[in-house]
Amino acid sequence: MTEPADNLVKAIINGIEVQAPSNLSVIQALWHAGYPRVKSVGCMEGVCGSCRVLVRRAGAREVTTELGCELLVEEGMEVNFLLFPNPTHHTYQLDDIPNSWEVQDRFHHIFPEAAHCRSCGGCTTACPKGIEVERGVELAAKGKFAEAGDLFVECVMCNLCQTGCPETIAPNHVGLFARRVTAYFHIRPSNLINRLERLRRGEMQVVE
């Protein structure tokens, strides 16, 4: 059934004007306009496609980051999909970590840049899911992996937080590591792990 013209809104998506009902997401608006739908790809098929987009709403100067599967199309909206590779130099095997006492030390070997977070808030601002990304990185760096992992439960690995980081931290991968090690190990109390890490770095004096 064809939608009445007065129920449609016009938006510009990737430089092309489309018309679609306002109750459709940006992704659905593209399909409505005749763009091909790739079978078995994307959130409509049960697998997140991380459809990250830059958005400028009508009459606004601000550009925001959103997810095209969640954002409803609006009159006069301009949307551009962000396509960039997803490289990561963070490789590890949980089997290589002998026990939970070693997790924080291994974390800083895998993610050495995490300790250099500038607390600029760029990653948190860029996150379309409203995650406290910066706080999650801070917690992980302190060995509080269970708490850090809890913050990243809604993460869809869209990588937008990486684009907002001047220290080239991959906060979403930090969050994924935190969730993995928390599930893999029965993590011991973070204050105890942190104390051991300080001893290992020579920051605390041991009196014999």
Phi and psi in degrees as GROMACS dihedral restraints (atoms count N, CA, C in turn):
[ dihedral_restraints ]
;  ai    aj    ak    al  type     phi  dphi    fc
    3     4     5     6     1   -77.0    20    10
    4     5     6     7     1   134.1    20    10
    6     7     8     9     1   -74.9    20    10
    7     8     9    10     1   133.2    20    10
    9    10    11    12     1   -56.0    20    10
   10    11    12    13     1   141.9    20    10
   12    13    14    15     1   -59.4    20    10
   13    14    15    16     1   -32.6    20    10
   15    16    17    18     1   -76.7    20    10
   16    17    18    19     1    -6.2    20    10
   18    19    20    21     1   -97.3    20    10
   19    20    21    22     1     1.5    20    10
   21    22    23    24     1   -99.2    20    10
   22    23    24    25     1   150.0    20    10
   24    25    26    27     1  -116.3    20    10
   25    26    27    28     1   153.9    20    10
   27    28    29    30     1  -104.7    20    10
   28    29    30    31     1   135.3    20    10
   30    31    32    33     1  -143.4    20    10
   31    32    33    34     1   158.2    20    10
   33    34    35    36     1  -108.3    20    10
   34    35    36    37     1   118.3    20    10
   36    37    38    39     1  -121.3    20    10
   37    38    39    40     1   119.7    20    10
   39    40    41    42     1    53.0    20    10
   40    41    42    43     1    39.3    20    10
   42    43    44    45     1    82.0    20    10
   43    44    45    46     1     1.5    20    10
   45    46    47    48     1  -117.0    20    10
   46    47    48    49     1   131.4    20    10
   48    49    50    51     1   -76.6    20    10
   49    50    51    52     1   129.9    20    10
   51    52    53    54     1  -127.2    20    10
   52    53    54    55     1   156.1    20    10
   54    55    56    57     1  -121.0    20    10
   55    56    57    58     1   133.1    20    10
   57    58    59    60     1  -158.0    20    10
   58    59    60    61     1   157.8    20    10
   60    61    62    63     1   -62.2    20    10
   61    62    63    64     1   145.7    20    10
   63    64    65    66     1   -71.8    20    10
   64    65    66    67     1    -8.2    20    10
   66    67    68    69     1   -92.7    20    10
   67    68    69    70     1     9.0    20    10
   69    70    71    72     1   -99.8    20    10
   70    71    72    73     1   150.2    20    10
   72    73    74    75     1   -75.9    20    10
   73    74    75    76     1   170.2    20    10
   75    76    77    78     1   -59.5    20    10
   76    77    78    79     1   -42.5    20    10
   78    79    80    81     1   -60.8    20    10
   79    80    81    82     1   -47.0    20    10
   81    82    83    84     1   -66.0    20    10
   82    83    84    85     1   -32.0    20    10
   84    85    86    87     1   -64.2    20    10
   85    86    87    88     1   -38.0    20    10
   87    88    89    90     1   -63.9    20    10
   88    89    90    91     1   -44.0    20    10
   90    91    92    93     1   -63.6    20    10
   91    92    93    94     1   -39.4    20    10
   93    94    95    96     1   -61.5    20    10
   94    95    96    97     1   -34.1    20    10
   96    97    98    99     1   -81.5    20    10
   97    98    99   100     1    -1.2    20    10
   99   100   101   102     1   105.3    20    10
  100   101   102   103     1     3.0    20    10
  102   103   104   105     1   -68.6    20    10
  103   104   105   106     1   142.2    20    10
  105   106   107   108     1   -67.2    20    10
  106   107   108   109     1   143.2    20    10
  108   109   110   111     1  -101.3    20    10
  109   110   111   112     1   122.0    20    10
  111   112   113   114     1   -80.1    20    10
  112   113   114   115     1   125.4    20    10
  114   115   116   117     1   -65.6    20    10
  115   116   117   118     1   137.1    20    10
  117   118   119   120     1    65.5    20    10
  118   119   120   121     1    22.7    20    10
  120   121   122   123     1  -126.5    20    10
  121   122   123   124     1   134.3    20    10
  123   124   125   126     1   102.7    20    10
  124   125   126   127     1   170.7    20    10
  126   127   128   129     1   -66.0    20    10
  127   128   129   130     1   -25.1    20    10
  129   130   131   132     1   -68.1    20    10
  130   131   132   133     1   -16.3    20    10
  132   133   134   135     1  -106.2    20    10
  133   134   135   136     1     8.0    20    10
  135   136   137   138     1    96.2    20    10
  136   137   138   139     1    -0.5    20    10
  138   139   140   141     1  -126.0    20    10
  139   140   141   142     1   125.1    20    10
  141   142   143   144     1   -64.3    20    10
  142   143   144   145     1   129.7    20    10
  144   145   146   147     1   -96.0    20    10
  145   146   147   148     1    -0.3    20    10
  147   148   149   150     1    47.8    20    10
  148   149   150   151     1    59.6    20    10
  150   151   152   153     1   -81.2    20    10
  151   152   153   154     1    70.7    20    10
  153   154   155   156     1   -73.7    20    10
  154   155   156   157     1   138.5    20    10
  156   157   158   159     1  -138.6    20    10
  157   158   159   160     1   153.7    20    10
  159   160   161   162     1   -98.7    20    10
  160   161   162   163     1   136.5    20    10
  162   163   164   165     1  -131.7    20    10
  163   164   165   166     1   133.1    20    10
  165   166   167   168     1  -124.9    20    10
  166   167   168   169     1   119.7    20    10
  168   169   170   171     1   -82.6    20    10
  169   170   171   172     1   158.0    20    10
  171   172   173   174     1   -56.8    20    10
  172   173   174   175     1   129.9    20    10
  174   175   176   177     1    79.3    20    10
  175   176   177   178     1     0.9    20    10
  177   178   179   180     1  -108.6    20    10
  178   179   180   181     1   148.8    20    10
  180   181   182   183     1   -96.2    20    10
  181   182   183   184     1   -23.2    20    10
  183   184   185   186     1   -72.2    20    10
  184   185   186   187     1   137.7    20    10
  186   187   188   189     1  -107.7    20    10
  187   188   189   190     1   129.0    20    10
  189   190   191   192     1  -118.5    20    10
  190   191   192   193     1   163.1    20    10
  192   193   194   195     1  -103.4    20    10
  193   194   195   196     1   134.6    20    10
  195   196   197   198     1  -141.8    20    10
  196   197   198   199     1   179.5    20    10
  198   199   200   201     1  -112.3    20    10
  199   200   201   202     1   127.4    20    10
  201   202   203   204     1   -64.5    20    10
  202   203   204   205     1   -19.4    20    10
  204   205   206   207     1   -81.9    20    10
  205   206   207   208     1   -19.3    20    10
  207   208   209   210     1  -103.5    20    10
  208   209   210   211     1   -26.8    20    10
  210   211   212   213     1   -79.0    20    10
  211   212   213   214     1   123.7    20    10
  213   214   215   216     1   -81.8    20    10
  214   215   216   217     1   140.2    20    10
  216   217   218   219     1   -69.6    20    10
  217   218   219   220     1   141.2    20    10
  219   220   221   222     1  -129.1    20    10
  220   221   222   223     1   156.5    20    10
  222   223   224   225     1   -60.3    20    10
  223   224   225   226     1   128.2    20    10
  225   226   227   228     1    77.5    20    10
  226   227   228   229     1     4.4    20    10
  228   229   230   231     1   -71.5    20    10
  229   230   231   232     1   141.7    20    10
  231   232   233   234     1  -113.7    20    10
  232   233   234   235     1   127.4    20    10
  234   235   236   237     1  -131.3    20    10
  235   236   237   238     1   136.2    20    10
  237   238   239   240     1  -130.8    20    10
  238   239   240   241     1   126.9    20    10
  240   241   242   243     1   -75.9    20    10
  241   242   243   244     1   139.1    20    10
  243   244   245   246     1   -98.1    20    10
  244   245   246   247     1   120.5    20    10
  246   247   248   249     1  -119.1    20    10
  247   248   249   250     1   115.9    20    10
  249   250   251   252     1  -149.7    20    10
  250   251   252   253     1   154.8    20    10
  252   253   254   255     1   -65.5    20    10
  253   254   255   256     1   164.6    20    10
  255   256   257   258     1  -121.2    20    10
  256   257   258   259     1    58.3    20    10
  258   259   260   261     1   -78.3    20    10
  259   260   261   262     1   150.8    20    10
  261   262   263   264     1  -148.0    20    10
  262   263   264   265     1   134.4    20    10
  264   265   266   267     1   -92.9    20    10
  265   266   267   268     1     7.0    20    10
  267   268   269   270     1   -91.3    20    10
  268   269   270   271     1    95.0    20    10
  270   271   272   273     1  -114.6    20    10
  271   272   273   274     1   137.9    20    10
  273   274   275   276     1  -164.3    20    10
  274   275   276   277     1   160.5    20    10
  276   277   278   279     1  -125.2    20    10
  277   278   279   280     1   126.3    20    10
  279   280   281   282     1   -61.4    20    10
  280   281   282   283     1   -28.3    20    10
  282   283   284   285     1   -63.3    20    10
  283   284   285   286     1   -22.4    20    10
  285   286   287   288     1   -79.9    20    10
  286   287   288   289     1   -11.1    20    10
  288   289   290   291     1   -92.5    20    10
  289   290   291   292     1   113.1    20    10
  291   292   293   294     1   -64.8    20    10
  292   293   294   295     1   -35.8    20    10
  294   295   296   297     1  -161.1    20    10
  295   296   297   298     1   172.1    20    10
  297   298   299   300     1   -69.3    20    10
  298   299   300   301     1   -16.7    20    10
  300   301   302   303     1   -65.8    20    10
  301   302   303   304     1   -26.0    20    10
  303   304   305   306     1   -93.9    20    10
  304   305   306   307     1    -2.5    20    10
  306   307   308   309     1   -61.8    20    10
  307   308   309   310     1   -47.2    20    10
  309   310   311   312     1   -64.8    20    10
  310   311   312   313     1   -40.5    20    10
  312   313   314   315     1   -60.9    20    10
  313   314   315   316     1   -45.1    20    10
  315   316   317   318     1   -65.6    20    10
  316   317   318   319     1   -37.1    20    10
  318   319   320   321     1   -56.3    20    10
  319   320   321   322     1   -45.3    20    10
  321   322   323   324     1   -72.6    20    10
  322   323   324   325     1   -20.2    20    10
  324   325   326   327     1   -77.3    20    10
  325   326   327   328     1   -37.1    20    10
  327   328   329   330     1   -77.9    20    10
  328   329   330   331     1   -41.1    20    10
  330   331   332   333     1  -120.7    20    10
  331   332   333   334     1    63.9    20    10
  333   334   335   336     1   -61.9    20    10
  334   335   336   337     1   -27.9    20    10
  336   337   338   339     1   -72.5    20    10
  337   338   339   340     1   -16.7    20    10
  339   340   341   342     1   -62.3    20    10
  340   341   342   343     1   -30.8    20    10
  342   343   344   345     1   -72.0    20    10
  343   344   345   346     1   -11.2    20    10
  345   346   347   348     1  -102.6    20    10
  346   347   348   349     1    16.0    20    10
  348   349   350   351     1   -54.5    20    10
  349   350   351   352     1   131.0    20    10
  351   352   353   354     1   -87.8    20    10
  352   353   354   355     1    -2.8    20    10
  354   355   356   357     1    56.1    20    10
  355   356   357   358     1    40.3    20    10
  357   358   359   360     1   -83.4    20    10
  358   359   360   361     1   -18.3    20    10
  360   361   362   363     1    82.3    20    10
  361   362   363   364     1     3.6    20    10
  363   364   365   366     1   -61.6    20    10
  364   365   366   367     1   -38.8    20    10
  366   367   368   369     1   -67.8    20    10
  367   368   369   370     1   -40.9    20    10
  369   370   371   372     1   -66.7    20    10
  370   371   372   373     1   -40.7    20    10
  372   373   374   375     1   -63.6    20    10
  373   374   375   376     1   -37.7    20    10
  375   376   377   378     1   -76.6    20    10
  376   377   378   379     1   -19.4    20    10
  378   379   380   381     1   -70.0    20    10
  379   380   381   382     1   120.5    20    10
  381   382   383   384     1   -77.8    20    10
  382   383   384   385     1    -6.7    20    10
  384   385   386   387     1  -101.3    20    10
  385   386   387   388     1     0.9    20    10
  387   388   389   390     1    72.3    20    10
  388   389   390   391     1    25.3    20    10
  390   391   392   393     1   -78.3    20    10
  391   392   393   394     1   143.1    20    10
  393   394   395   396     1   -78.7    20    10
  394   395   396   397     1    73.2    20    10
  396   397   398   399     1   -62.7    20    10
  397   398   399   400     1   -49.0    20    10
  399   400   401   402     1   -58.5    20    10
  400   401   402   403     1   -42.3    20    10
  402   403   404   405     1   -64.5    20    10
  403   404   405   406     1   -36.9    20    10
  405   406   407   408     1   -62.1    20    10
  406   407   408   409     1   -42.0    20    10
  408   409   410   411     1   -64.3    20    10
  409   410   411   412     1   -42.5    20    10
  411   412   413   414     1   -61.3    20    10
  412   413   414   415     1   -43.9    20    10
  414   415   416   417     1   -64.4    20    10
  415   416   417   418     1   -42.4    20    10
  417   418   419   420     1   -63.7    20    10
  418   419   420   421     1   -41.0    20    10
  420   421   422   423     1   -63.1    20    10
  421   422   423   424     1   -26.2    20    10
  423   424   425   426     1   -90.4    20    10
  424   425   426   427     1     2.4    20    10
  426   427   428   429     1    85.6    20    10
  427   428   429   430     1     9.9    20    10
  429   430   431   432     1   -93.6    20    10
  430   431   432   433     1    69.1    20    10
  432   433   434   435     1   -71.5    20    10
  433   434   435   436     1   -35.6    20    10
  435   436   437   438     1   -63.9    20    10
  436   437   438   439     1   -43.7    20    10
  438   439   440   441     1   -67.2    20    10
  439   440   441   442     1   -41.4    20    10
  441   442   443   444     1   -63.0    20    10
  442   443   444   445     1   -45.4    20    10
  444   445   446   447     1   -60.3    20    10
  445   446   447   448     1   -37.1    20    10
  447   448   449   450     1   -60.5    20    10
  448   449   450   451     1   -34.3    20    10
  450   451   452   453     1   -70.2    20    10
  451   452   453   454     1   -25.4    20    10
  453   454   455   456     1   -99.1    20    10
  454   455   456   457     1    15.7    20    10
  456   457   458   459     1   -59.1    20    10
  457   458   459   460     1   -36.3    20    10
  459   460   461   462     1   -88.6    20    10
  460   461   462   463     1     2.4    20    10
  462   463   464   465     1   -64.6    20    10
  463   464   465   466     1   133.9    20    10
  465   466   467   468     1  -110.6    20    10
  466   467   468   469     1    11.9    20    10
  468   469   470   471     1    57.4    20    10
  469   470   471   472     1    43.7    20    10
  471   472   473   474     1   -79.3    20    10
  472   473   474   475     1   -14.2    20    10
  474   475   476   477     1    74.0    20    10
  475   476   477   478     1     5.1    20    10
  477   478   479   480     1   -63.5    20    10
  478   479   480   481     1   -31.3    20    10
  480   481   482   483     1   -62.8    20    10
  481   482   483   484     1   -30.8    20    10
  483   484   485   486     1   -66.4    20    10
  484   485   486   487     1   -36.9    20    10
  486   487   488   489     1   -68.9    20    10
  487   488   489   490     1   -21.8    20    10
  489   490   491   492     1   -95.0    20    10
  490   491   492   493     1     8.9    20    10
  492   493   494   495     1  -109.1    20    10
  493   494   495   496     1   117.1    20    10
  495   496   497   498     1   -73.1    20    10
  496   497   498   499     1   -13.9    20    10
  498   499   500   501     1   -98.6    20    10
  499   500   501   502     1    10.0    20    10
  501   502   503   504     1    53.0    20    10
  502   503   504   505     1    33.6    20    10
  504   505   506   507     1   -73.8    20    10
  505   506   507   508     1   146.5    20    10
  507   508   509   510     1  -106.2    20    10
  508   509   510   511     1    80.8    20    10
  510   511   512   513     1   -57.9    20    10
  511   512   513   514     1   -34.7    20    10
  513   514   515   516     1   -66.2    20    10
  514   515   516   517     1   -33.2    20    10
  516   517   518   519     1   -74.6    20    10
  517   518   519   520     1   -30.8    20    10
  519   520   521   522     1   -61.0    20    10
  520   521   522   523     1   -46.3    20    10
  522   523   524   525     1   -62.6    20    10
  523   524   525   526     1   -39.6    20    10
  525   526   527   528     1   -65.8    20    10
  526   527   528   529     1   -41.8    20    10
  528   529   530   531     1   -59.5    20    10
  529   530   531   532     1   -45.6    20    10
  531   532   533   534     1   -59.8    20    10
  532   533   534   535     1   -42.3    20    10
  534   535   536   537     1   -68.5    20    10
  535   536   537   538     1   -38.7    20    10
  537   538   539   540     1   -66.5    20    10
  538   539   540   541     1   -48.1    20    10
  540   541   542   543     1   -68.9    20    10
  541   542   543   544     1   -30.9    20    10
  543   544   545   546     1   -65.1    20    10
  544   545   546   547     1   -38.1    20    10
  546   547   548   549     1   -76.5    20    10
  547   548   549   550     1   -36.4    20    10
  549   550   551   552     1   -72.5    20    10
  550   551   552   553     1   -41.5    20    10
  552   553   554   555     1  -109.9    20    10
  553   554   555   556     1   154.9    20    10
  555   556   557   558     1   -87.4    20    10
  556   557   558   559     1    89.0    20    10
  558   559   560   561     1   -57.5    20    10
  559   560   561   562     1   131.0    20    10
  561   562   563   564     1   -74.3    20    10
  562   563   564   565     1   166.0    20    10
  564   565   566   567     1   -52.2    20    10
  565   566   567   568     1   132.8    20    10
  567   568   569   570     1   -62.1    20    10
  568   569   570   571     1   -33.5    20    10
  570   571   572   573     1   -66.4    20    10
  571   572   573   574     1   -33.7    20    10
  573   574   575   576     1   -71.5    20    10
  574   575   576   577     1   -43.6    20    10
  576   577   578   579     1   -62.0    20    10
  577   578   579   580     1   -41.9    20    10
  579   580   581   582     1   -64.2    20    10
  580   581   582   583     1   -39.4    20    10
  582   583   584   585     1   -63.0    20    10
  583   584   585   586     1   -41.7    20    10
  585   586   587   588     1   -64.5    20    10
  586   587   588   589     1   -37.5    20    10
  588   589   590   591     1   -65.6    20    10
  589   590   591   592     1   -39.3    20    10
  591   592   593   594     1   -65.9    20    10
  592   593   594   595     1   -38.0    20    10
  594   595   596   597     1   -63.5    20    10
  595   596   597   598     1   -41.6    20    10
  597   598   599   600     1   -63.1    20    10
  598   599   600   601     1   -36.3    20    10
  600   601   602   603     1   -83.6    20    10
  601   602   603   604     1    -1.6    20    10
  603   604   605   606     1    76.5    20    10
  604   605   606   607     1    21.8    20    10
  606   607   608   609     1   -88.5    20    10
  607   608   609   610     1    -8.4    20    10
  609   610   611   612     1  -128.4    20    10
  610   611   612   613     1   140.6    20    10
  612   613   614   615     1   -88.0    20    10
  613   614   615   616     1   132.3    20    10
  615   616   617   618     1  -101.1    20    10
  616   617   618   619     1   121.1    20    10
  618   619   620   621     1   -96.0    20    10
  619   620   621   622     1   121.4    20    10
